[in-house]
Amino acid sequence: MNKQKILLVSHQFLPHLSPRTTRWKTLVDKLIETGNEVTILTGTAPNESVENYDILYFGNKKISTTMNSIRKDSNNIDNPSIKKLIYNFLKKFYRFLFKNFAWPDYAMFWIFTIYRNKTKISKDYDFIVSVSLPFTSHVCASILVKELKAQWIMDIGDPFSLKFQSPENNTILYSFLNRFIENKYYHKADQIFFTHKEVLDFHQKKFHIENSKLQIGHPIFEIKNENILSSNEYDYSKLPINIGYFGIFTDKIREPFNYINNIANKLDDEFHHHWYINEESKKYFTSVFNQDTHFFEQLIPREQAIKKMINNFHLLLSIGNTNKYQLPSKVIEYISLGKPVIHYAEIPTDPMYRFENQFDNLKIINKETELNDINNYLKRFHNHIFEFNYDNFVNNFSPDAIIKKLN
């Protein structure tokens, strides 16, 4: 794809940070680099971080700022207890309202904003690309497709109506509507991207989508040679052995209990875990045997986190989901750095098993893994018996791999 005019419809974009905004920042950069014109239609209030992009912002900046402040302050460990309690209550009340009454999700009011302002959006686009999460972005794109008469590409993060363990809304109220609308959009769209084969097959079977529309668009990251070189220079023989986890946990989908009980509690004192998580995620660690070898840190900005991943840790830890239809993008970012990665598979059908033999710096562990298995894996890096699999990464997880599949 080149020399096309593209409208990216994504409720989330920079400065908001999430796996989907990181993905599409990378893809937008590559699309522009190859001669395309990209406009980002977003509900995220812009700042100086997006001054080099063509941003079309429709939203309520005051409400967005207030909600972001509540989320941030509820996770700020430096806040006094009373203040933290108030922010946690506001966040839970906000979640209760939107989880139980909003359709299709928390971003529902953006639909009305886009509908009111649709006449202000140029009709001169070749492609509309809509991005979820949240599903609201697809609803907004469906409004614009009629007006713009452009080809519609849907990029699906997590499942929507088929997300059973932690649904986006009240399925008692909206189950039929969720399924009906999603089915309508899949048959209306020209191309649909899913993150991996398992979730693509699942949706194709449930919605009877034409095979010609379906594409796999894995999580993507850019390889930086300086990161690979720095990872190679790390002293893997020094003690303690530091294991780093960066991210959050989600009830019923991604939880650390099995990793803690089956792996962490069996490791000796020379293994130290560093958990970069939010305050809410700390509730999962009551079963840790040796608290002295577990250190809890605040979530930090992505660039700062990458530096720590490379310079501070022997092993980067990923914990898989309890279903095969959601693929954690963090493990792909870990692999791109050239660091040793251990991915704890909760289920035998974890989609990362598909990639285990393609990358020397990926080891999948599970409840059967022994301490010696981890030690022997680490020795390969200590002895420099490791090569980064550039071609495999580019073919699977680079922006070029997705752009080649676009019409």
Salt bridges, closest charged atoms under 4 A:
ASP29 OD2 - LYS25 NZ 2.77
GLU33 OE2 - LYS30 NZ 3.61
ASP124 OD2 - LYS5 NZ 3.22
GLU147 OE2 - LYS118 NZ 3.49
ASP155 OD2 - ARG20 NH2 2.51
ASP155 OD2 - ARG23 NE 2.92
ASP158 OD2 - LYS163 NZ 3.94
GLU168 OE2 - LYS163 NZ 2.56
GLU198 OE2 - ARG354 NH2 2.74
ASP201 OD2 - LYS197 NZ 2.61
ASP251 OD2 - LYS283 NZ 3.30
GLU279 OE2 - LYS282 NZ 2.78
GLU280 OE1 - LYS91 NZ 3.43
GLU280 OE2 - ARG95 NH1 3.03
GLU303 OE2 - ARG302 NH1 3.59
GLU333 OE2 - ARG302 NE 2.72
GLU333 OE1 - LYS330 NZ 3.18
ASP350 OD2 - HIS343 NE2 2.95
